[in-house]
Amino acid sequence: MGEGALLIVVGMLVVFAALAILVIAIMIMNRLFPDKGKKAEAPPSPESVVSGLSEREKVAALAVAVVKAMEKQNGDIPQQSAANQVGWSGETSRWAASGREQAMRSRGKAGRQWGRRSD
């Protein structure tokens, strides 16, 4: 039992010593090369971004901008629950239907209560 405890302590000391050496090495590298990690490119101008987009991409970007502006004005925009999601064809979302089906399968026999054992 004593040898196992000694092995655990020595192993933990080796790991923490290696981590300490790694931290010190990173600190030294940051001091030697301070400019490498802090260089940031200027953000591109909106005109240069928009000029390379198709009409559909421009419309999508405008829609996102409108939603973001509405979120800033009104707070969060309420989201519909998954059970009420409707797909492109007007039918219920496959994700919602799959979730309902999974919930029904997890219940087992008809009439069985959640968490109760059958007799």
ZAMARGU-4260 file (C-alpha; in steps of 0.2 Angstrom, whole numbers, plus 5000, padded with zeros to 4 digits):
<rodrens>
0) 5000/5000/5000 | 5014/5012/5004 | 5023/5009/4987 | 5007/5013/4978 | 5005/5029/4987
5) 5023/5034/4984 | 5021/5030/4966 | 5005/5041/4965 | 5014/5056/4973 | 5030/5054/4962
10) 5019/5053/4947 | 5009/5068/4951 | 5025/5078/4955 | 5032/5074/4938 | 5016/5079/4929
15) 5015/5096/4939 | 5034/5099/4936 | 5032/5096/4918 | 5017/5108/4917 | 5027/5121/4927
20) 5041/5120/4915 | 5029/5122/4900 | 5021/5137/4908 | 5038/5145/4911 | 5043/5141/4893
25) 5028/5149/4886 | 5031/5165/4897 | 5049/5166/4890 | 5043/5164/4872 | 5030/5178/4874
30) 5044/5190/4881 | 5056/5185/4867 | 5043/5187/4853 | 5030/5199/4859 | 5024/5204/4841
35) 5020/5187/4834 | 5004/5184/4843 | 4997/5201/4843 | 4997/5206/4825 | 4979/5208/4819
40) 4974/5213/4801 | 4962/5227/4799 | 4944/5221/4795 | 4939/5222/4777 | 4928/5236/4771
45) 4909/5232/4769 | 4911/5238/4751 | 4924/5225/4747 | 4914/5211/4755 | 4898/5215/4746
50) 4905/5217/4729 | 4910/5198/4728 | 4893/5192/4733 | 4879/5186/4722 | 4861/5193/4724
55) 4855/5179/4735 | 4870/5180/4747 | 4867/5199/4748 | 4849/5196/4752 | 4854/5183/4766
60) 4866/5195/4773 | 4853/5209/4774 | 4841/5197/4782 | 4854/5193/4796 | 4858/5211/4798
65) 4839/5215/4800 | 4837/5201/4813 | 4852/5207/4823 | 4846/5225/4823 | 4829/5219/4829
70) 4837/5209/4843 | 4846/5224/4849 | 4830/5234/4849 | 4818/5222/4856 | 4830/5210/4866
75) 4829/5192/4861 | 4817/5186/4847 | 4806/5172/4853 | 4810/5155/4845 | 4796/5143/4841
80) 4797/5126/4850 | 4803/5111/4840 | 4785/5103/4841 | 4778/5117/4831 | 4791/5118/4817
85) 4784/5117/4800 | 4795/5111/4785 | 4795/5118/4767 | 4781/5107/4761 | 4770/5113/4776
90) 4771/5097/4785 | 4778/5095/4803 | 4797/5095/4805 | 4805/5078/4803 | 4816/5082/4819
95) 4800/5086/4829 | 4791/5070/4823 | 4807/5060/4827 | 4807/5067/4844 | 4789/5063/4847
100) 4791/5045/4841 | 4806/5042/4852 | 4796/5049/4867 | 4782/5037/4863 | 4793/5022/4861
105) 4802/5025/4877 | 4785/5023/4886 | 4783/5005/4882 | 4766/4997/4883 | 4750/5008/4881
110) 4744/5014/4898 | 4760/5012/4907 | 4766/5026/4918 | 4783/5034/4917 | 4794/5027/4931
115) 4782/5014/4936 | 4786/4995/4935 | 4774/4984/4927 | 4766/4971/4938
</rodrens>
